[in-house]
Amino acid sequence: KTGEEIRIEERNEDEVLCIKGRRVAPMSAKAFNPAFDVTPKNYVTGYITEKGVLRS
């Protein structure tokens, strides 16, 4: 699939605007909260894991 074919889940903005259920951002603030992004492979030079950096 190409990046354009992958549906990106949009998560609730409260995950960004609140901490432990308490709003920490102004009430007028809005947030865009995608679950992940799609990065073109030419921008990826490695993967960071708990075992270190794996170069691509």
RODO-2510 file (C-alpha; in nm, 4 decimals, decimal comma):
residues 56
     n   res          X          Y          Z
     1     k     0,0000     0,0000     0,0000
     2     t     0,0998     0,3584    -0,0461
     3     g     0,0701     0,6116     0,2333
     4     e    -0,2383     0,7549     0,0678
     5     e    -0,4117     0,4153     0,0898
     6     i    -0,3586     0,3744     0,4642
     7     r    -0,6428     0,4961     0,6838
     8     i    -0,5029     0,6798     0,9862
     9     e    -0,7103     0,6511     1,3009
    10     e    -0,7899     0,9864     1,4596
    11     r    -0,7882     0,9550     1,8369
    12     n    -0,9777     1,1637     2,0902
    13     e    -0,8305     1,5104     2,1419
    14     d    -0,8642     1,4669     2,5193
    15     e    -0,5554     1,2413     2,5050
    16     v    -0,3591     1,5582     2,4233
    17     l    -0,5577     1,8232     2,6082
    18     c    -0,6043     1,6403     2,9401
    19     i    -0,3863     1,4677     3,1983
    20     k    -0,5469     1,2071     3,4257
    21     g    -0,8906     1,3295     3,3210
    22     r    -0,8167     1,6940     3,4053
    23     r    -0,8055     1,9450     3,1231
    24     v    -0,4700     2,1252     3,1140
    25     a    -0,5274     2,3241     2,7949
    26     p    -0,7529     2,6276     2,7522
    27     m    -1,1158     2,5378     2,6802
    28     s    -1,0823     2,7067     2,3416
    29     a    -0,7886     2,4820     2,2434
    30     k    -0,8380     2,2096     1,9834
    31     a    -0,6063     1,9197     1,9030
    32     f    -0,5441     1,6939     1,6052
    33     n    -0,4446     1,3536     1,7430
    34     p    -0,3596     1,0914     1,4793
    35     a    -0,2730     0,7467     1,6181
    36     f     0,0340     0,7334     1,3900
    37     d     0,1720     0,8896     1,0765
    38     v     0,3040     0,7547     0,7495
    39     t     0,6644     0,8519     0,6806
    40     p     0,8038     0,8012     0,3295
    41     k     1,0812     0,5393     0,3364
    42     n     1,3399     0,7796     0,1957
    43     y     1,3158     0,9769     0,5236
    44     v     1,3793     0,6722     0,7447
    45     t     1,7454     0,6158     0,8296
    46     g     1,6968     0,3792     1,1218
    47     y     1,4677     0,2341     1,3848
    48     i     1,5080     0,3066     1,7539
    49     t     1,4319     0,0090     1,9790
    50     e     1,5013    -0,0917     2,3374
    51     k     1,8085    -0,2742     2,1996
    52     g     1,9514     0,0323     2,0270
    53     v     1,9384     0,1930     1,6839
    54     l     1,8976    -0,0323     1,3819
    55     r     2,0186     0,1405     1,0653
    56     s     1,8042     0,0877     0,7579
***
